[in-house]
Amino acid sequence: MAEKTNYSKNVFINCPFDNEYLNLRNALVFAIFDCGFVPRCALEEDDSGNIRFEKIKQIIAESKLGIHDLSRTELDSENNLPRFNMPLELGLFLGAKCFGGKVQKQKNCLIFDKEQYRYQKFISDIAGQDIRSHNLQAEELIKYIRNWLNSAFNDRIIPGGKKIYQRFEQFKKNLPELCSNLYIEPEELTYNNYNDTIETWLKISQINDL
């Protein structure tokens, strides 16, 4: 399990958790690990006694970095209302950066939408931010994450987005075998299980590259 106490390496993930977004979320988590950072999100803790909003506040406080995907703003088919969790958590992150102490003011975030400038129609107050469009493509998402993390930390050069995407595709091909060794089906993986398999695969791939 990745170490979660390093503020500078923690990346708060604010994105949809449904199956439609799953491949992008998996690509996002993989890219963060492969770049040498630690993904953090509300899914990492399965404790019904812990209030979700308090959990999110704690993770944000522990994370210097944040990735916020605002691409899911469609009306819910059941109640005909939009989902505002992602904009709310972005606001909380920016509020911590603006009004927090010295450590919190170091925060750095990457904001995604699925189409360029679409966000101006529903959350125009963030127009001054540098919003990236991934067009719902994992390769685009990974490229922007790599470039952002590489700029945020210039102590080393991170492999390019194309290479990380190729590694993500190879990891997906190897995932059934990794799951078989754990006596679990890929669709049964929890968020933490998925993270553990990434870390295992990365360690194996590093040894094989030697």
N, C-alpha and C positions, 0 to 999 in steps of 0.2 A: 504494500500500500504506500502511495506517495506521501512524503512528508508535507503536512499542511500548515506548518508554523512559520514558514518563510514568507513574510509579507510581500517582499519584492518579486517573488516567483509565483504567487497565487493569482489566478485569473478567474474572476467571477463570471459565470455564464448566465446570461439572461436571455432565454430563447423559448420557443414553444416546446412542449414535452409530448405532443401527440405523435401517433404513428406516421402521419403524413410528413412530418418534419424529421423523422428519425434518422434517415441517412445523412442529412445535413448536420444534425446534432452529433452523430457518430464521427463524421469527418472533422467537425470542430474540436471535439475532445481529443481525437487522435493527433491533430495538428499541434495542439497545445502541448501534449506530452512529447511529441517528436521534436519540438523546438526547445525542449528542456524546461518547460514550465509545468505548473500544477493546476488542473481545472478544478474549480469549486462551484457547486450549485446546490440548490435545496434538495435535490434527489439523493445526495450523499448520506443523508440521515433519515432513517425510517423510524421515527419516534412519534407516535400519536400524541404523546404528552407534551411535545414541544410545539408551541404556536408557530405556524409557518412564517409569519411576518417577522417574528423575533429571530428565527433561524436565518432568514435572509439578511436582516440587519447585521447579525454577527458575522456572516460570511463576507459581506461587503466591507465591514470594518477590518477584516483580516486580509483583504485583497487589495494590492496596489493597482492591479489591472482589471479591466472589465470588458467583456464582449456583449453587446446588446443588439439583438436582432428584432427589428420592428416590422418584419415582413408579414406577420399574421394579424391583420386588422379587420378581416372580413366579419360580417355579421354571423353570429352563431345561429345554426339552423333551428335550434330548439326555442330560443327566446328572442331571436332577431335583434340581438345586441352585440356590440363589438367586445373583444377581450382587451382589457386595459392593464393587465398585469405587467407586460413588458415595458410600456411607457412609465408606469409607476416605479418600477425598479430602476429604470434609467434615471428618473428624477431623484430617487433616493441616493444613487451613486454620485450624481453630479452635486447634490446637496452636501454630501460628505466631503467632496473635493473643495467645494466653495466655502463651507462654514466649519469644517473640521479643523483639528489641530495641525501641527507641522507635518506629521506623518501622513495624515489623510489628504493634505493638499498636494501630495506627490502623485495622486491617482492619475491614471491615464486610461482612456477608453477608446474602443473601436465600435462604431455604430453601423449596423447593416440595415438595408431595406432590400426588397426584391427588385425594385425598379428605381432608376436614378430620378431624383426629385419628387417621387411619389409622396414621400413623407410630408412635403409642404402642404398637402391637402388635408392632413389630419393632425399634424403636430408642428405647426409652422414656427413655434418659438425656438426650435433647435436648428433653425436655418443656418446659424453661424457655425455649427459643427460640421466636420468633414465626414459626410455620410457616404458609405460605400454600398454599391449595388452588386449582389452576388447572382442575380437572375435565377435563383433557386438551383444553382449549379455548384456541386461540391468542390470542383477544381477551382472555381473563382473564389469561393469562400476561403479555401486553404491558402491560395495565393495572397489574399489580403491579410490574413492572420499572420502568415510568415513575414511579410514585409513590415507589418506593424510591430511585431515582436522584435524583429531585427533592428528596427529604428529605435525602439524603446530601450534596448540593451545593446550597446555597441562593443561589448567586451569580447565578442566572438562573431564570426560570420555563420549564420544559420543556412543550411542547404536551401536551395531555391524551392519555390512553391510547386513547380512541376515535379521535382524529385520527391517531395513529401506526398504529393497526390499519388504518384506511382507506388510509393510505399504503403499508402492507405489502401489502394486497390489490391496490393499483394497481401496485406493483412486480412482483408475481407475474404480472400480466397483461402487463407490459412485458418480462419476463424472456426469453421466446423471441426477441424482436427483438434484445435486447442480445446474446444468445448467437449469433444469426445473424450479427451484425456481427463476431463473433470466430471464426466458422466452427467452432462447437462446439454440441453438443446440450445442453439443460438438464440431462439426466441424467448427462452427462459432466463436469459441473462438480465440481472438487475443492473442499474447504473454502476454500482460499485464492482460487480462482477466484470462488466465490460471494461472498466478502467484497469482492473487487475490483469485481464488478458492482454491489454495493450502493453502494459509494463513488462509482462512476461515475454511477449513477442519482441519488444524492442531489445531486451537483454539478449535474447537468442540471436536476433539479427546482428547485433553488435559483435557477438562472439564469432559468428560466421563470417563477418567482414574482416576479421583480423587475419 
